[in-house]
Amino acid sequence: MIASEHESFAAYAVLARYYDLQHAGYTPDVPMYLQAARRIADGSVARILELGCGTGRVMAPLVEAGHYVLGVDASEPMLQRARQRLQRIAGGRCDLLAADITVLRAILTPHNYSSRFDLAIIALNTFLHNLSRESQLAVLGACQMQLRAGGLLIVDLPPNDELAYQPDAADDNTYEFEARLIDPDRNTVVDKYVHSRIAWAYQEQRLTYRFEERAAGSNELLHIETAGFRLRHVFKHEMELLLLQAGFAGWSWHGDYDFSDYSEGSPRMIVFATA
C-alpha cells in the first residue's frame, strides 16, 4: 500500500487480514513480473524494488526465483504478513521497509539501499492510492531516481473505462456483496460488502468495505468491521505526461499480463517505462 493520505494507514490496519484471505492466491500477474525480471537482468539476478508491496504476494515468487527484492509499504500490519510469508523462503534475499513511498528519495540512501535497481514494480491498482498530482509525481520521480539507466518501471492500472463500470451507490447505506472469504485458521466465513461513490470531477472513487464474520456452518454473527479509502483513477495519456515529467525516457503499453497491446476492451492497462 502506498500511503499518500492518512486515511489509508487506518484502513489497511483493518484490511491486511482480509486482503490476504482474498488475494493470497491471486497469481495471474506473477509470470509477467518474473519474465520482466529475467529480461532486464539478462538471465542473471535482478535487483527489484516493489512499491506498495503489501503482504508480499508478488515479492515471494520473485525472491523464490533468486532475485533480490526490496519491498516498501506504509502499512505495518501488511508488512507483518509479508514477513511471515517471506521467512518461509529458504535462502531468500529480500528486505522490507516501512515507509511512505512518496518520501523514498530521502529514505533509501540512509538505509543503505543506495545501489540502483534494475526493475521497479507498482502492482495491481496500487498507484491509484496517490490522490494528488504531487503524490503521483513524487512516487514516479523516486522510481526514476532509484532505477539504473535503462532500468524498467512496471505500473499495473485499470483500463480507461474502468471507472464507468464501477457501482455508484445511491446512499451511504447501500452495500453490494463482493466476495465470500474463508479463514481456515479461525474456521470462520467472512462476507465482504462494498459501498462505492464516484466523484467524476476528481476522477475519484470512495470505497467503503464491510466485513461480516460468522463461524463456519453457522448464521451467528461474530464480528463486523468496516474500512474505507479513496482511489484516484488515472487515464492513459495523463499517465504518459506524468512519466514524461518524472524523467522517464520512454514507455510501452500492454492490455493484459500476456504482453498483448493495450486497446479497446483490454482488461488491464499496464505501462512499461524505461529510465
C-alpha positions, 0 to 999 in steps of 0.5 A: 500500500502506498500511503499518500493520505492518512486515511489509508494507514487506518484502513489497511490496519483493518484490511491486511487480514482480509486482503490476504484471505482474498488475494493470497492466491491471486497469481495471474500477474506473477509470470509477467513480473518474473519474465520482466525480471529475467529480461532486464537482468539478462538471465542473471539476478535482478535487483527489484524494488516493489512499491506498495508491496503489501503482504508480499504476494508478488515479492515471494515468487520473485525472491523464490526465483533468486532475485533480490527484492526490496519491498516498501509499504506504509502499512505495518500490519501488511508488512507483518504478513509479508514477513511471515510469508517471506521467512518461509523462503529458504535462502531468500534475499529480500528486505522490507521497509516501512515507509511512505513511498512518496518520501523514498528519495530521502529514505533509501540512501540512509538505509543503505539501499543506495545501489540502483535497481534494475526493475521497479514494480507498482502492482495491481491498482496500487498507484491509484492510492496517490490522490494528488498530482504531487503524490503521483509525481513524487512516487514516479520521480523516486522510481526514476531516481532509484532505477539504473539507466535503462532500468524498467518501471512496471505500473499495473492500472485499470483500463480507461473505462474502468471507472464507468463500470464501477457501482455508484451507490445511491446512499451511504447505506447501500452495500453490494456483496463482493466476495465470500472469504474463508479463514481456515485458521479461525474456521470462520466465513467472512462476507465482504460488502462494498459501498462505492461513490464516484466523484467524476470531477476528481476522477475519484472513487470512495470505497467503503468495505464491510466485513461480516464474520460468522463461524463456519456452518453457522448464521451467528454473527461474530464480528463486523468491521468496516474500512474505507479509502479513496482511489484516484483513477488515472487515464492513459495519456495523463499517465504518459505526461506524468512519466514524461515529467518524472524523467522517464525516457520512454514507455510501452503499453500492454492490455493484459499480463500476456504482453498483448497491446493495450486497446479497446476492451483490454482488461488491464492497462499496464505501462512499461517505462524505461529510465 
